[in-house]
Amino acid sequence: MEKRAVEGNLTKGNVAIQLILFALPFMLSNLVQTLYNVADMLIVGKFVGTVGISGVNIGGQVTFLITNIVVGLSVGGTVVIAQYLGSGDRKSMNESVSTLITFLFITAIGVTVVMMLLSDVFLKLIQTPDEAYGQARSYLNITLLGTVFIFGYNAFSAILRGLGDSKRPLIFVSIACAINVLLDLLLVGALHMEAKGAAIATVISQAISMFACIIYLKRSNLGFDFKLNSFRLHKKRLFVLLQVGIPISIQNVIINFSFLVLTTIANGMGVSASAAVGVVGKYNGFAILPAVAVGSSVSAMVAQNMGAGMVERAKKTFHTGFILSFSVSLVVFIITQLFPEQILSVFGDDPRMISDGVAYIRTFSFDYLIVPAAFCLNGLITGSGHTIISSISGIMSSIGFRIPFAILLGVVLNKGMQGLGLAAPLASIGTTLIVYIYYISGKWKVSTVVNSKAIGEVE
């Protein structure tokens, strides 16, 4: 493991090259992971139709709400592990790894039980159309059984990225995605199991991805051998992980909830509008990947540099990341504006769905010009350990901007899908302004992990 840690050193070398080499596997990994639900939607759409698309979208939205809990905690794990690695505090790093894995497995079991009991309540709250209810319920209940695999894979990926390794998570998730597509074709296409078959395929592939991570980590001499006595909660490390990770989890859940509100509004407009929001949502997952990957890579790279006390290199990482992600996002925006019908027709040929989708994506896609700044600024501040600030900005973006604008423009002013789409870029402008004000204040330059005696001291 010593050798791999050195190979993953993000505190040396050319910043742009280091960032690109780290971000590319990260982006491809996120791309492949996004293919999970997209593959489900494409194949279900082909064999089941618009009702199936709506069902998979709605069920997937609720599952994604849960996923955002673990993603936030995992990002916190990446930041903490990377900062301890950068500072040379190997003992605290190993204890953080053990605590992260143990805590997330316990949380996964609790979340599964609670969500299985409340799945029908959620589906009714978001006004699931009657035609799609059965499909959505089957998809949601089965994918919930795979919660432990989602939590496990994200925990192990966070550990690897904190150590500067973004390549192995890509390999593991790529294998799982290929299996997911093959199982989709078998269960949905050949065996006609509809949304239920897509959900089973997703759970099996997620399990394979997690176990692949476990096999690799067991051979890597990490200090965590997956035996029963390795599952331990170190109080001080748990405090650090929760302090950094919980604000991100809360932010992610609230952001996802705000998009769930958009889905709820669209559900009230009919099954075609519901399907259109689902399709654009899946395309959006691809469209913002460059900004997401670069922003997350900025976070990991900044964390190691802040742990090593290299503040100016951390700042340069942010500037480089913004230029990279904006350059790609600008191209994506232009393509989206020029070819919206062609993009939507990949997911289905329903004329009404495509019409609703074009109106929605025309305004929604302006978000692609704003998110590079939002994600890279958040990456800098998150990597420094100041996750409460990024959480506040995300919450304000959702509750203060996205939801009110969606209701105002989509419902009150009766702008329909066009108004609904405009809520996204307006929300991103709001969160960017909040985080930028904190950035120019310079308060992010003091790490909350390794430079705080109460938090970062070595036992």
N, C-alpha and C positions, 0 to 999 in steps of 0.2 A: 504493500500500500504506500510505503514511503516514496517509491519510484513514481507511482501514479500521481501522488500529491504534487511532486516537483513538476511533472509534466503538465499539471493543470495550474501552474503558477500564472496568475493573471496580473501580477504586479510588475512584470518585466516585459521588455520588447516594445515594438511599435503598437501604439494604442489602436489605430485603425485596423491593422492586420489581426491583432489579437481579438478585437471585437467581432470582426467578420468571421474569423475561424470558429469563434464560440457561438455566434448568433446563427450561422448557417445550419448546423445540426439541430439547434434549438428550434429554428423556424420549420425545418423539415419534420421534426418530431411533432410539433404542434399541428402541422399540415396533415400528417398521417393520422394523428389523434382526432382531428376534425372530420376526417374521412369516415370515422366510425358511424356517426349519426347520419352523415350525408349519404353513405352507402345504403344505410337502412332506408332513408327517405327516397332515394332514386329507385331502388329495387322494389320497395313497397308501392311507390307511385306507379311503376310499370305494371305490376301484377295486381294491385288492389285499386288504384285510382286516387282521386282527390281526397276521398274520405280517409284512406290509409295515410296519405301525406299529413293531413290534419291531425290524425291520431298520434302518429310518430312525433310530430312537432310538439304537440301539447304534452305528451308523456315525457319527451326528451327535455322540455323546458323545466319540468318539475325535478327531474333527475339532475339537470345541470345546476339547479339551485343548491342541491346537496353537494355536488362536486365542488362548487365554489367555496364551501366550508373547508374542505381539505386542501384545496389549492392555496387558500390564504395561509393556512397553517404550514403548508409545505414551503411556500415562499419565505415565510418567517424562518423555517428550518434552514433553507439555503443561505439566507443572510447571516444567521448566527454561526453556522458551520464555517462559512467562508471567512467571516471576521476572525474567528478563533484560529483558523488555519493561517490567515494573513499575519496574525500576531504571534504565531508560533506556539500557541497554547494547545498542545495536542490532547492533554488530559480533558480539558473542558470540551474540546471538539468531540472526543469519543463518548463522553457522557451525554452530550447533546444528541448524538446519533441514537443512542440507546433510548433516551427519553422520548424523542420524536416518534420512533417506531412504536414503542409501547403505548404512548398516549393516543396515537392515531388508530391503532387496532381496537383499543377500548372504546373510543369514540365511534368507530364504524359500527360496532355491534349495537350501541345505543341508538344511533341514528336509524339503522335498519328497522329495529323494532318499532320505534315511534312512527316512522314514515309509513310502514306497512299498515299500521292501525289508522292512519289519517289520510291514506291515498284518495279515498272517495271524497273526503271533505275538500281536499285541494282541487280535485277535478271539478267539483260543483262550484267552488268559489270563483274559479276562473272562467265560468260560463262555457264549459266544453259543449260544443254543438251535439245534439242528440244523435245525429248520424255517425259522429266520430267517437262517441263515448266508449263504446265497447273496445274499439281499437286502442284508444288512449289508455284505458284501464289495464288491458292486457300488457301493453308495452311497459307501462310504469311499474306495475307490480312485479314483473319478472326482472326488470333492470334494477329494482331496489334490492333484490337478492344478491346482486353483484357489488353492493356498496363496499364491502370489505376489500374487494379487488381494486376498486377505484382508489380507495384510501391508500392501500398498500403500494400500488404502482407509483402514485404521486409522492409518497413518502420516500421511496427508494430513489426516484428520479431527483428529488430535491437534495438528497445526500450527495449523489454523484455530481450534480451541478455545483453544489457548494464546494466540492473538491476540485472544480474546474473541468469536469468531464461532461460534455454535452453530447458525446457521440454514442455512448452505450444506450441511453434512453431511446435514441432514434432507432437503433438496431432492434431493440426489444419491441417497441411499439409498431415498427414496420412489419415484423413477423406476425404480430397479433392482428394487424389490420388486414393483411392478406388472408388470414384464416377467417376473419369476420366476413369478408366479401364472399368467399367460397361458401361459408355456412349460410349466408343470406340467400345466395342463389339456390342452394339446396333446400333450405327450410321454407323460404317464401315462394320461390319460383317453382321448384319441383314438387314439394309436399304441400303447397298452398296453405301454409300456417299463418299467413297474413302478418300483422304487426307482432303477434306473439312469437313467430319464428325469428323475426328481426331482433327482438329482445333477447331471445335465447342465444343467438349468434354473438351478440354484443357481450353478454355475460361470460360466455366461454372464452372469447378472445381476450377480454380483460384479465381473466384468470391466468391465461397463458403468459400474458405480458408481465404480470406480477411475479409469477414463479420463475420466469427467465431472469428477472432482476435479483431474486433471492439466490438463485444458483450462482450468479456472477459475484454477488456480494459475499457469499460464503467462501468463495475461492480467493477473495481479494485481501484477506488479513485485516479487515477493517477494525476488528476488536469487538464485533457483534456477530456471534456464530449461530444465532437463531435457536439456540437451546433455551429451555425454559428459564434458566437462571440469568440469561442475558436480558430478558424483558424486565427492565427496571426504570422507575421514575426517580430521577435525581432532582430534588426539590429546587435547587438554585437554577439548574438548567431548564427545568419546566417553567419556572418563572420568566426566564429570559425568552424562551420560545413563545410563551403565551403573550408576553408583553409586545413582542414584535409581530407575532402571527395573528392574534385575535383581531386587531384593528383591520388587517387586510381581509380576513374572513368576513367580518361584518360589512366592510365595504363591498366585497364581491357579491355577497348575498343580497344586499340592498340594490346594487346595480342590476343584478339578475332579476330581482323582484320588479324593478322599474320596467324592464323589458317584458316581464310577465304581464304587467299592466297593459302594455302595448298589445300583447297577444289577446288579453281579455277584451279590450276595446274592439280589436279586429274580429274576435269571435262573435261579438254582438252585431257585426256587419254581415255575417253569413259565413258559410263554409269555404267559399272561394277566397274571401278576404283573409280568413284564418290560414288557409293553405299558402296564400301569397306572402304573408308575414313569415311563415315558416320557411319558405323557399329563400326569401331575401335574407333571413337570419342565417341560413346555412351558407349562402354565398358570402355574406358579410364575414363569417368565420374565416373564410379564405382571404378575403380582401384586406382585412386588418392584420393578417398574420405577420407581415414584415414589421409593422409597428410594434406588435405584441412581442415578437421574438427579440427584436433589438432592445425594446424597453426592459424585458426580463434579463437579457444579457448584460445590459448596463447595470442593472441591480446587482447581479452576481459579481461582476467585475469591480464595481464601486465598493462592494462589501469587502472583498479581499484587500483592495487598496486602502480603504479606511482603516481596516484592521492593522495594516502595516504603517499607518500614519501618513499616507501619500495622498493628501487632499487635492493638490493641483492635478495629479494624474486622474483622480476620480472626476474632477470637473471637466477635464479634457475628454474623458470617456463619454460624458453626457453630450458635449458639443458634437463629437464625432457620430454618436448614435443618432442624434436628431437629423443631421445631414443625410446619413445613410437611409433612415426610415422614410423621411419626407420624399427623397428622390424616387423611391419605389412606389410609395403611396400615391404620388402625383400621377404616375403612369396608370395605376389601377383606377384612379378616379376618372381619367380621360376615357379609358376603355369602357368603364361602366356607363358613362354618359352617352357614348357613341353606340353601344350595342346592348341596351337593356332587354329587348325582346329576345334576342338570341341567347342571352345568359339565362333568362327565366325558362325558355323552352327546353333547356337541357333537363330540367326537373319535371316537366309535364307539358302537355299540349292543350290543356283546358283554356279556351280563349278568355273566359271571364277571370280566371286566376292570373293569366299573363297580363291582362289589362289592369287589374288591381295592383299587381306586382310592379308594373312599370311606373305607375303613379307614385308608389311608395318608394321605390329605389332611386327615382330621380332626385328627390330631396334628401333621403337618408344618406346617399353617397357623398354628400358634402362633408360628412363626418371624417372621411378618409384624408382630408386636407388638414384636419385639426388633431387627430389622435396621435400622430408622431410626436408632437410637442408634449401632449398630455402623458403619454406612456413613458417617454424618456425622462421627463421631469420627475414623474413618480418613481421611475427606476433609480434615479439619483438619490432621492429622499428616502426611499425604501431601503436601498443598499446601505445608507448611513444609519439605518435603524429607527428613523423618525416616522414610523408607520402610522402613528396617530394622525399626523397631518395629512398624509395621503388618504387615510380613511375618511377624515372629515371632508376632504375635497370630493371624494367619490360619493359620499352620502348626500352632500349638498347638490352635487350634479344630478343625482337621481330624484331625491325628494324635492329639492328646490327648483329644479329646471325640467328634467325629462318628463316626470309624471304630470306636473301642472301644464306644461306646454302640449303634451299629448292630449290631455283632456280639453284644454282650451281650443287648440287648433283642430283636433280630430273630431271632437264632439260638439262643444259649445258654438264654435264658429262654422261648424259643418264643412270643414275642408277635407274630410274623409281621409283616404290613404295618403294623400299628399301632405296634409297637415300632420298626420301621425309620423311620417318619415322625417319631417323637419325637426321634431322634438330631439332627435339624436345629436345632430351637430350643435344645436343650441346648448344642450347639456354639456357637451365636450368643451365648448368655449368657456362655460362657467367653471368647470373643474380646472382647466388650464390656467385661468386667471388666478384662482385661489392658490394653486401650487407655485406659480411663478412669483407671486408676492413673497411666499416663504423662501423661495430660492434666492431672491435678491437680498433678503434679510441676512443671509449667511449663517443662520442658526443650524443648518444641516451639517455644517463642517465639524461639529462635535459628535462623535459616535456615541450611541446610547448602549452599545454592547460591551466593547472592550475598554472604553475609557471611563466607565462609571464604576467606582469602587464597590457600590452596593450590588452591582449586577455582574461585572466582569472579573471580580477577584477570583483568583485560583485557590481552591481549597488546599 
